[in-house]
Amino acid sequence: MTGRAPERTPAADPAQRGTAVWVMLLAVLIGWELLALFSSPRHDHPTMSSVADTIMSVHVGRAAMFAVWLAAGAGLAMARSKEAPE
């Protein structure tokens, strides 16, 4: 012990953390798609597109997916506007 406080490493930049989260999310989604694509039968291992096709095969499903898409866009826009300097 030298009596000195341990050196602190600087915190990661928020943009780097955000990028890491998006890269991890993308890797998980690509992994799921590849696993589902090469697994059989398709009914037991659906791809995201087959799940989306099933949901959006009826008007209520299309409306729900559109509402989710709008809400996600609004949430991203509102979060972005909170970050903007005033």
C-alpha positions as semicolon CSV with decimal commas, in nm:
position;residue;x (nm);y (nm);z (nm)
1;M;0,000;0,000;0,000
2;T;0,136;0,335;-0,099
3;G;-0,128;0,542;0,072
4;R;-0,254;0,683;-0,256
5;A;-0,608;0,655;-0,375
6;P;-0,652;0,417;-0,668
7;E;-0,667;0,587;-1,006
8;R;-1,011;0,612;-1,151
9;T;-1,068;0,537;-1,511
10;P;-1,288;0,789;-1,687
11;A;-1,648;0,685;-1,744
12;A;-1,733;0,569;-2,092
13;D;-1,877;0,831;-2,324
14;P;-2,259;0,803;-2,338
15;A;-2,241;0,781;-2,718
16;Q;-2,008;0,481;-2,687
17;R;-2,242;0,312;-2,441
18;G;-2,537;0,376;-2,671
19;T;-2,346;0,235;-2,966
20;A;-2,255;-0,074;-2,765
21;V;-2,620;-0,130;-2,672
22;W;-2,732;-0,102;-3,037
23;V;-2,455;-0,335;-3,154
24;M;-2,553;-0,595;-2,893
25;L;-2,922;-0,564;-2,985
26;L;-2,842;-0,603;-3,353
27;A;-2,622;-0,907;-3,283
28;V;-2,902;-1,073;-3,084
29;L;-3,159;-1,007;-3,357
30;I;-2,928;-1,135;-3,632
31;G;-2,850;-1,443;-3,424
32;W;-3,221;-1,511;-3,372
33;E;-3,292;-1,471;-3,744
34;L;-3,009;-1,704;-3,846
35;L;-3,103;-1,966;-3,588
36;A;-3,469;-1,954;-3,693
37;L;-3,382;-1,955;-4,063
38;F;-3,175;-2,273;-4,043
39;S;-3,392;-2,454;-3,786
40;S;-3,678;-2,680;-3,884
41;P;-3,975;-2,685;-3,881
42;R;-4,046;-2,317;-3,942
43;H;-4,361;-2,329;-3,727
44;D;-4,150;-2,416;-3,421
45;H;-3,875;-2,166;-3,506
46;P;-4,038;-1,861;-3,672
47;T;-3,832;-1,577;-3,815
48;M;-3,920;-1,219;-3,725
49;S;-4,067;-1,164;-4,070
50;S;-4,296;-1,467;-4,037
51;V;-4,412;-1,344;-3,695
52;A;-4,474;-0,996;-3,840
53;D;-4,662;-1,147;-4,136
54;T;-4,887;-1,341;-3,899
55;I;-4,961;-1,033;-3,687
56;M;-5,019;-0,805;-3,985
57;S;-5,236;-1,051;-4,178
58;V;-5,543;-0,888;-4,018
59;H;-5,637;-0,520;-4,008
60;V;-5,628;-0,502;-3,628
61;G;-5,272;-0,634;-3,629
62;R;-5,167;-0,381;-3,892
63;A;-5,323;-0,098;-3,692
64;A;-5,152;-0,217;-3,373
65;M;-4,812;-0,244;-3,542
66;F;-4,857;0,103;-3,693
67;A;-4,945;0,244;-3,349
68;V;-4,636;0,081;-3,197
69;W;-4,422;0,220;-3,480
70;L;-4,562;0,572;-3,425
71;A;-4,514;0,548;-3,047
72;A;-4,154;0,429;-3,087
73;G;-4,079;0,715;-3,327
74;A;-4,238;0,970;-3,094
75;G;-4,044;0,828;-2,799
76;L;-3,716;0,851;-2,988
77;A;-3,794;1,206;-3,103
78;M;-3,885;1,318;-2,752
79;A;-3,574;1,159;-2,602
80;R;-3,361;1,326;-2,870
81;S;-3,520;1,667;-2,806
82;K;-3,442;1,638;-2,432
83;E;-3,074;1,587;-2,518
84;A;-3,057;1,890;-2,748
85;P;-2,892;2,198;-2,597
86;E;-3,126;2,484;-2,524
